[in-house]
Amino acid sequence: MSRLRRLLRNAVWWIRDYAYAVAWQARGVLSRRAPDDYLDGDRRPIVVLPGIWETWSFLRPIIDPLHERGHPLHVLTGLGRNGRPVARTAEDVATYLAEHHLRDVVIVAHSKGGLVGKYVMTELDPEGRVDRMVAVSTPFGGSRYAPYLVLRSLRAFSPRNATTLLLSSRAGANARITSVFGLFDPHIPEGSMLEGAVNVRIETGGHFRILSDLETLAAVVTAVSAEERSSADPAGRDPSGRDPSGRDTAGRDPAGRDTAGRDPSG
């Protein structure tokens, strides 16, 4: 692909990305769904961590299907729009895990939420309550745009930020992380590749719009279901007829597409 065509493609993705973000922010305000609606389920618990200036409802394209599969979803309404520093937010998450006696937890996060989740995993989880995390469009290495932004809360994503550097040094947890990202992210030019993690590249672009991509959902389901055996039969299928990879017995992924011989990353 020529440089010009790539620039035009990325520009279109950028426009669609912001249109998507505006639409889902509006849906979050108008939605009648409440956090308590997601607490039922007999499979492993999921803690939902949105990105900065996002509420939990922004992740509904992912969490609604997970709840339908039998996972209880825990939404921390006290996080608001997740504008506080990563470390302080992570402390609230760790407190929530302890107070609700949660174990075998999977964190499902978007953007900044992935940094909060990794902070919990590496700094605040001595009892091993968090089993793994799947993070979508998370700036694990920071963003070179961040130092030039006006808001301090956004400048915190600088590659030279102390928290970013700390988390980058904590590579031991990376094997328990699945990082999902697109071909182009207008906010994270460096991308979200995380050394030692399961890295899944989705064949589209965007920072927000990727949340509703069917490949993203398939990757999230695979990560959430990894090594889950409490409700599986000896063949590894869960009660819904799907195996832990997220495929049903007909060889289809959660989006209903034939996935024979393909992993979620393509």
N, C-alpha and C positions, 0 to 999 in steps of 0.2 A: 504494500500500500504506500502510495506517495505521501510525502509530508503534508501536502495541501489537503489531500483527502482525509488524512488522519486528523488534521486540525478541524476540518468541517464535521467529521464524525463526532469528535469530542465535544465540539460546540453544541451540537444537537443533543448529545447525552446530558450536557450541563443544563441546558434549558429544560429538558424533560425532568431532570433531577429536582430542580427547584419547584417546578410545577407540582411534582409528586409531593414534595415536602409541604408545600402550602395546603394542598388538598387534604393530606393526612393530619396536619395540625388542626384544620377545621373539623374534620371528622372526630378527632379526639374531644373537642369542645362539645360537639353535638351528640356524641354517643351516650346511650343510656346504660351501657355495660358498666358494672361496678367491679372492683377488685375481688370482692367476696364471691362473685360468680365463678371464679376460676379455682377456688380452693379445693374442690372435690376431685377425687381421682385416687386410684390405688397403685399407680406406677411411681417411679422415682420422682421426687420433687424437683421443681425448676424454680430458680430465682431469676426474675426479669430485671435487667439493668439497662435502661435507655441511655441515649447519648445526651450531650449537653443541650439544654433548652428543649428537651423532649420529655413528654410524659410517657408512662407505661403503654398507653393506648397506641402510641406511634408504632409499636412492635406487634400490633394485632395481626398483621398478615402472617406472622410466624407463630405467635402464641395461641391464636385460635385453633389452628390445626393440631398443635401439640396437646391442647386441652381435650380436643375431641378424641385423641388417641389414649386418653386416660391419665394424663399427667396433671397433678395439682400444681398450679402456678401461683407463686408468691410475688406479689407486687408491693413494693415499699412506697406507699403514698407519701411518707415523710420526706422522701428525696425531692419532692416537688418536680422542678424542671432540671434537676441535676446540675446546678450552677456552682456548687461549692467545690473546694479543692478535693482532689482524688483521695487523699489520705483520710480526710474527715468523713467523706461519704463512705469509704470502705469500713471505717469504724462502726458506722450505723448498720451496715450490712452484716458485719460480724456479730454485733449485738443481737440483731434480728435472728440470725441462725441459732444462736445459743438460747435465746428466750423461747423460741418455738421448737427447740429440740430437733432441728432438722439434720439429717445425715444422708449420705449418698446423694448429695445435691449436685445438680448440673446448673451452672450459670449460663443463661442465654443473654447476650449483651450486644449492644450496638455502639460503635464508635467509642466515646469516652467510657461508656459502661464496661468495655473490655479492659480498660486500664484499672478501673475500680475493682473489677473481678480478679485481675491478676494480683493486685495489691492485697486483696483478702487472702488469696491462695498462698502467697509467699510470705506475708508479714503477720497475718492475724488469724491463722487457722491451725493452731497447735494440735487440735483434736482431729484434724483431717475430715471436717464436715463436708468440704467441697471435693467431689470426686473429679470433676472436669469442667471445662468451660468451652462454649462455642461463641466466638466473637465475630461480628460482621462489621467490616470497614473500620477496624480499630487502628489508631496510629501508634502502634507499639514502639516505633522508633521516633515518634514525633512527626511534625510537619514543618518544612522549612518556611512555610508562609506564616507560621504562628508569631514569630518575633515582631512582625510588622503590623499586627492587628491591634486595634484600639483597646479592646476590652482585655483586662488583666486575666479574666477567666479563660480567654482564648489563647493568650500568649503563653499560658501554662503548658501548651502542647508543643513548645519549642523542643527541638532535639537536645538542647543544652539544659533543659529544666531538670532540677534535682530529682524529682519523682520519676521522670522519664528515664534518666540515667540509672536510678536505682532499679527500676523494673527491668531495664535492659540487662542489668548484671545478674538478675535472678533467672538464669536460663534453665535451672533445674525443673521448673514447673512447666516448661514449654511442651513437653511430651504429653501433657494432659490438656492441651489447648488445641482447638480447631479454629483456624483463622480463615474466614471466608471473605473474599474481596473480588472486585471486578477488574476488567481490563484497564479502566481509567477511573480515577477518583479525583474530582476537582479540588478536594480539600487535603488530600494526602498524596502529593506527587511521588513520594518515595514508595507508596504502596503499603500493604499490610502483611507482607511476607514475614513470617516469624521463624527464625532458625530453630530446628528441633521440633516444631509443631507439625500438625497435619494442616497443610496449606491447600485450600480449595479455591481455584480461580474460576469465577463465573464469566461466561462469554458475553458480557454486556458491560456497560459503564455506568458510573454514578456512585454517590455516597449514600443516598437515601433510597432511591428507587430499587436498588438491589434487594431490599428487604422483601419485596413482593415477587421476586423472580422465583420461578418454580425450581430452578436448580439450587437456589439458596435454601429453599425449604427442604429439598432432598438431602442436602449436606447437613443441615441442622438436625434433621431426624436421625440420620446416621450417627452423628456425634452424640446425641442425647441417648440413643439406644445402645451405645457401645458397652459391651460386657454386662448388660442388664439381663439378669437371669431370674429375678425373684418371681416374675409372673410368666416366665416362658416355659414351654414344654421341652422335653428332652431334645427335640430337633432345633430348639432355639427360636421357635415362633412364639409370638405373644398371642393373647387370647383373640385379637382381632384378625389373626391369620397372617400377620406380617412377621418376617424374621427381623432380627435386630438391625439389619442394614437399612430398614425402612421400606423394603420391597414386600409386596404381598405374594401369596403363593402362585400367582399368575405371572410373577416376574416383572411387576410394575412398581414404579416409585410412587410416593405420596401424591404426585401430580397426575398419576394414571398413565405415564408413558412407559413404553417398553425399555427396560434397562438391562437386558441380558448382555452380560459381558462388558458392562461399563460401570466404572465407579462414578460417584457424584461429580468428580472434577473433570470428567470427560477424558 
